[in-house]
Structures are given as structure tokens and as C-alpha cells.
Amino acid sequence: MHEAVRIEKDSKKKDALDFVLWKSSKPGEPFWDSPWGPGRPGWHIECSCMSMKHLHTQTLDIHAGGRDLIFPHHENEIAQSEALTDRTFAKYWMHHGLLTVNGQKMSKSTGNFITIPQALAKYTVDEIKMLFLFSHYSSNIDFSEEKILETRKALGKFDVLFYRATELLKGKPMPVPVQAPFVNKYKHEFIEAMDDDFNTPKALAALFNLINDTNTYIDQNTDDPNYLGVIHHAVDLLENLARRIFGLFLCEKEQELTPEINALLEERAKAREIKDFKRSDDLRAALKEKGIAVEDGKNGQTWRWI
């Protein structure tokens, strides 16, 4: 808001907060004739005109943009639109934070940036989505390898619970969902957080608490007559909220085991049988590098995609 800081001081302005409605054209530029001479609309008024023409309304429900556009762009849109229509220009404003890379502003000139195709070649869609969900939309987000690894670990908590539930329900008739108090509690917390200006970090916390309590329930309540019904309802709710609201797990597809991975799994099972635990651990590490997590239980070796 300080004069001559954002741009050079303009001698044509009576006040530093003034803005241009009509810009005189320079030689070679496109122009329209007007009572003020040949020129074109100023940047700010273009957006007001486009909004009213193409959305057929003088009041927008939601207007969004980066925090760096609050002044001068959005404030000028309000000033000129409301002066013309005498109506509220936008009911809700959503200004999102900015993205940095390793603590520095993204810049092509310094090479400090990453494109979406480059990110997708290295990370999954869900890992990138989770990175943004960890922060409120109005906060700045720092993109780094360390932060992505945190999202990978967080997504793994979903995977483990989905895997456990699948194993428990496998081969059994689908149980009638039973609503446990702890499940409804976290559903309410999730909805409350999203109603509070899309507070995704708080909503995510509710989902992770649901994961933790569901795992605890699985371990401690095997004698509950509603055991499978509670698990079914908890996991179904978790998957629905994560999928429908956050758009996670939309790209999942069944992956087929290669002959190499099958051979490693068989070799590891045999190593466990003969109690060659060092070889078993080495094979577990090799499988992990190929995206397979191996777990040992009372029913023997099981595996899942990471």
C-alpha cells in the first residue's frame, strides 16, 4: 500500500490508490475509439465486464484468486462494479496462498519451479493432493521432497486400515453397517471443519483420528457381536469422505503382480518357513522397493501395494 513500492510512482494519478479505467493506446497497439481518444479498457475493468457479461449477474456468489490480487485488482473490481450497479459485487471472496519451492518463491528465471507433468512423473496424484490438503487454502504452501514424503506416510495409514478391513471381510457375507459413537463423532468433526471456511487440515485430523480409533477397535473388540458391522461402517465412511470430498483414491486400479514379484514373495514365504529371518528381511526390503508391503500374521505372509 506504500506509494512507489509495487510500481513506479505515476505522475498522472491524483492519489496512489487511483486506478485506470481507460488506457491510451501506444503506437502499434490494438485500440478502440472513445470520447477520450483511441485506447483500450484498463485491466481491472475487463474482469468486471467479463463477469457480468458471461455470468449474467451483477453479484457473484464466489470470487477467488491469489492473495497477491487483493490489491489492487480485486479492490478495484469492487470499486468500479459497485459504483455502477449499487449492488454487492461478490458474496464470498476466497484468496488462496502462494506456492514456494524449498522455501523460495517459484521463478522460471532461477529454475526454482516444477511443472505438473514433472511432479506426476515422480509422485502420485494422491501425494500431490494431500500436500495441498495439509494446509488451509489461504495459507502459503512450500513444496519440498521432505513434505511429499510426509504425505506418502500419511496416505499409508489409509492403506493399512483398508487392507486390514479387506482381510477381515474377505470371504464373508457383507455385514449390515453399524454406527458406532466414535465413528459418528469424527464424521461430525469432519463436516464441522469443512463448514469452517474449508478447514482441510482440521478435517484431515478428524479422518486420521477415525483411522486410529478404528484400528484400536479392530484390536480390542473381537468379541463385539457388531464387530464386522462397525468396521464396515467406519471404513466405508472414511473412504467416502476421502474420495467424495477430497478426491483421494480416484486413480486406484488393480495392479497385476509381475513374475519377478511373485517369485520374491514365494522365496520370502519359504525363508520364513525355515526360519531364515535375515533372508526374509532382505526380501522384505527388496519387495518394498518394488511397491509391495509384506506383513506377517498368524495366518502367514500377506502383502499389499504401497
C-alpha positions in Angstrom: 0.0 0.0 0.0 3.1 2.3 0.1 3.4 4.6 -2.9 6.1 3.7 -5.5 7.0 0.4 -3.9 4.9 -2.0 -6.0 5.4 0.0 -9.2 7.0 3.3 -10.1 5.1 6.5 -9.0 2.7 7.6 -11.6 2.6 11.3 -12.1 -0.9 11.0 -13.8 -2.5 9.8 -10.6 -4.0 12.3 -8.1 -3.8 9.5 -5.5 -1.7 6.4 -5.2 -4.9 4.3 -4.9 -6.4 5.6 -8.1 -6.6 3.1 -11.0 -7.1 3.3 -14.7 -10.4 2.7 -16.4 -9.3 3.5 -19.9 -5.7 3.3 -21.2 -4.5 5.3 -24.1 -3.0 3.1 -26.8 0.6 3.2 -27.7 1.8 3.1 -31.4 1.1 -0.4 -32.8 -1.3 -1.5 -30.0 -4.9 -2.6 -30.6 -7.4 0.2 -29.8 -11.0 1.3 -29.9 -12.2 4.9 -30.4 -13.7 6.6 -27.4 -14.6 10.1 -26.2 -11.1 10.1 -24.5 -9.3 9.1 -27.7 -8.1 5.7 -29.0 -7.3 3.2 -26.3 -8.5 0.1 -24.5 -10.0 -0.8 -21.1 -7.8 -1.0 -18.1 -7.0 -4.4 -16.7 -9.3 -4.2 -13.7 -12.4 -3.2 -15.6 -12.0 -6.0 -18.1 -12.7 -8.5 -15.4 -15.8 -6.7 -14.1 -17.2 -6.6 -17.7 -16.5 -10.2 -18.4 -18.0 -11.3 -15.1 -21.3 -9.5 -15.8 -21.5 -10.4 -19.5 -20.7 -14.2 -19.3 -22.2 -15.0 -15.8 -25.3 -12.9 -16.5 -25.3 -11.4 -13.0 -24.1 -8.2 -11.2 -23.4 -10.2 -8.0 -21.1 -13.2 -8.0 -21.6 -16.0 -5.4 -17.9 -16.7 -5.1 -14.9 -14.8 -6.4 -11.5 -16.4 -6.0 -7.8 -15.6 -6.7 -4.4 -15.4 -5.2 -3.7 -13.3 -2.1 -1.4 -11.1 -4.3 -4.5 -9.9 -6.2 -6.4 -8.4 -3.3 -4.8 -5.1 -4.0 -5.1 -3.6 -6.5 -7.1 -5.9 -8.7 -9.9 -7.2 -6.5 -10.4 -3.9 -4.6 -10.6 -2.1 -7.9 -13.2 -4.6 -9.2 -15.3 -3.9 -6.2 -15.0 -0.1 -6.5 -16.0 0.1 -10.2 -18.6 -2.6 -10.2 -20.5 -1.4 -7.1 -20.3 2.2 -8.3 -22.0 1.1 -11.5 -24.6 -1.3 -10.1 -25.1 -0.2 -6.5 -25.1 -3.9 -5.6 -22.6 -6.2 -3.7 -20.1 -7.4 -6.3 -19.3 -10.8 -4.6 -20.9 -12.5 -1.7 -17.8 -14.5 -0.8 -14.1 -13.9 -1.5 -11.6 -16.8 -1.4 -8.0 -15.8 -1.6 -5.6 -18.7 -1.8 -2.0 -18.6 -0.5 1.1 -18.8 -2.8 3.3 -21.8 -3.6 7.0 -21.8 -2.8 9.6 -24.4 -3.6 12.1 -25.3 -0.8 11.2 -22.0 0.9 11.7 -19.8 -2.1 9.2 -18.2 -4.5 8.7 -20.1 -7.7 10.6 -18.4 -10.6 11.4 -19.5 -14.1 14.4 -17.2 -14.2 16.1 -19.1 -11.3 14.8 -22.5 -12.3 13.2 -22.8 -9.0 9.9 -24.4 -10.2 8.3 -27.7 -11.0 5.7 -28.4 -13.6 2.7 -30.7 -13.0 3.9 -33.3 -15.6 7.3 -33.3 -13.8 5.7 -33.7 -10.4 3.4 -36.5 -11.7 6.4 -38.4 -13.1 7.9 -38.6 -9.6 4.9 -38.5 -7.2 1.4 -39.9 -7.3 -1.7 -37.8 -7.8 -2.8 -38.5 -4.2 0.5 -37.4 -2.8 0.3 -34.1 -4.5 -3.4 -33.6 -3.4 -2.5 -34.5 0.2 0.2 -31.9 0.1 -2.4 -29.2 -0.5 -4.9 -30.6 1.9 -2.4 -30.4 4.7 -2.6 -26.6 4.6 -5.6 -24.2 4.6 -6.2 -22.8 1.1 -5.5 -19.3 2.3 -2.0 -20.3 3.6 1.2 -20.4 1.7 2.4 -23.9 0.8 6.1 -24.9 0.5 6.8 -27.8 -2.0 9.7 -29.9 -1.0 10.8 -33.6 -1.1 10.5 -33.8 2.7 6.9 -32.6 2.6 6.0 -35.1 -0.1 7.5 -37.9 1.9 5.3 -36.8 4.8 2.2 -37.1 2.6 3.3 -40.6 1.5 3.5 -41.7 5.1 0.0 -40.2 5.8 -1.5 -42.0 2.9 0.0 -45.2 4.1 -2.2 -45.0 7.2 -5.3 -45.2 5.0 -3.8 -48.1 3.1 -3.1 -50.1 6.2 -6.6 -49.8 7.5 -8.2 -50.5 4.1 -6.0 -53.6 3.9 -6.9 -54.8 7.4 -10.6 -54.3 6.8 -10.5 -56.2 3.4 -8.7 -59.1 5.1 -11.3 -59.3 7.9 -14.3 -59.1 5.5 -12.8 -61.4 2.8 -15.0 -64.4 2.1 -17.8 -63.3 4.5 -21.3 -62.0 3.7 -21.3 -58.2 3.6 -22.3 -57.1 7.1 -25.0 -54.6 7.9 -23.3 -51.3 8.7 -23.4 -50.5 12.4 -22.9 -46.8 13.5 -20.5 -46.7 16.5 -20.4 -43.5 18.5 -16.7 -42.9 17.8 -17.3 -43.0 14.0 -20.2 -40.5 14.1 -18.1 -38.3 16.3 -15.4 -38.0 13.7 -17.9 -37.6 10.9 -19.4 -34.6 12.7 -15.9 -33.1 13.3 -15.0 -33.5 9.6 -18.2 -31.7 8.5 -17.8 -29.0 11.1 -14.2 -28.4 9.9 -15.2 -28.2 6.2 -18.1 -25.8 7.1 -15.5 -23.6 8.8 -14.1 -21.9 5.6 -12.9 -25.3 4.2 -10.5 -26.0 7.0 -8.9 -29.1 5.4 -6.1 -29.6 7.9 -8.7 -29.9 10.7 -10.9 -32.1 8.6 -7.9 -34.4 7.8 -7.2 -34.6 11.6 -10.7 -36.0 12.1 -10.0 -38.7 9.4 -6.7 -39.7 11.0 -8.3 -39.9 14.4 -11.0 -42.1 12.8 -8.3 -44.3 11.4 -6.5 -44.6 14.8 -9.7 -45.4 16.7 -10.9 -47.9 14.1 -7.5 -49.7 14.3 -7.9 -49.8 18.1 -11.4 -51.1 17.8 -10.3 -53.9 15.5 -7.6 -54.9 18.0 -9.7 -54.7 21.2 -13.3 -55.6 20.3 -13.2 -59.0 18.5 -16.0 -60.3 20.9 -18.4 -57.5 19.9 -21.4 -59.1 18.1 -21.4 -56.0 15.8 -17.7 -56.3 15.2 -17.8 -56.5 11.4 -20.7 -54.1 11.0 -18.8 -51.4 12.9 -15.7 -51.9 10.8 -17.6 -51.9 7.6 -19.4 -48.6 8.5 -16.2 -46.9 9.7 -14.1 -47.8 6.6 -17.0 -47.1 4.3 -17.4 -43.6 5.8 -13.6 -43.0 5.7 -13.4 -44.0 2.1 -16.5 -41.9 1.1 -15.2 -38.7 2.8 -11.7 -39.1 1.4 -13.0 -39.9 -2.1 -16.1 -37.7 -2.5 -14.9 -34.6 -0.6 -11.1 -34.7 -1.0 -10.9 -36.5 -4.3 -8.4 -39.1 -3.0 -8.0 -42.6 -4.3 -9.8 -41.8 -7.6 -6.9 -43.2 -9.7 -6.5 -46.5 -7.9 -6.6 -49.6 -10.1 -5.8 -53.2 -9.6 -2.2 -53.9 -10.4 -1.0 -57.3 -11.5 2.0 -59.0 -9.9 4.9 -59.5 -12.2 6.6 -62.9 -12.3 9.6 -61.4 -10.6 7.5 -60.1 -7.7 5.6 -63.4 -7.4 9.0 -65.2 -7.2 10.2 -62.9 -4.5 7.0 -63.4 -2.5 7.3 -67.2 -2.8 11.0 -67.1 -1.8 10.3 -65.0 1.2 7.5 -67.3 2.4 9.9 -70.3 2.2 12.6 -68.3 4.1 10.1 -67.7 6.9 9.2 -71.4 7.0 12.8 -72.4 7.5 13.3 -69.5 9.9 15.9 -67.8 7.7 14.9 -64.4 9.1 17.9 -62.5 7.7 17.0 -63.6 4.1 13.3 -62.9 4.9 14.2 -59.3 6.0 16.3 -58.8 2.9 13.5 -59.9 0.6 11.0 -57.7 2.5 13.3 -54.7 1.7 13.6 -55.7 -2.0 9.8 -56.0 -2.2 9.3 -52.6 -0.6 11.4 -51.0 -3.3 9.0 -52.5 -5.9 6.0 -51.1 -4.1 5.0 -54.1 -2.1 4.5 -54.1 1.7 4.7 -57.5 3.3 3.2 -58.3 6.7 3.4 -61.5 8.8 0.5 -62.6 10.9 -1.0 -65.8 12.4 -2.3 -66.8 9.0 1.1 -66.5 7.4 2.5 -63.9 4.9 0.3 -61.3 3.4 1.1 -58.4 1.1 -0.4 -55.1 -0.3 0.5 -52.4 -2.7 2.1 -49.4 -1.1 
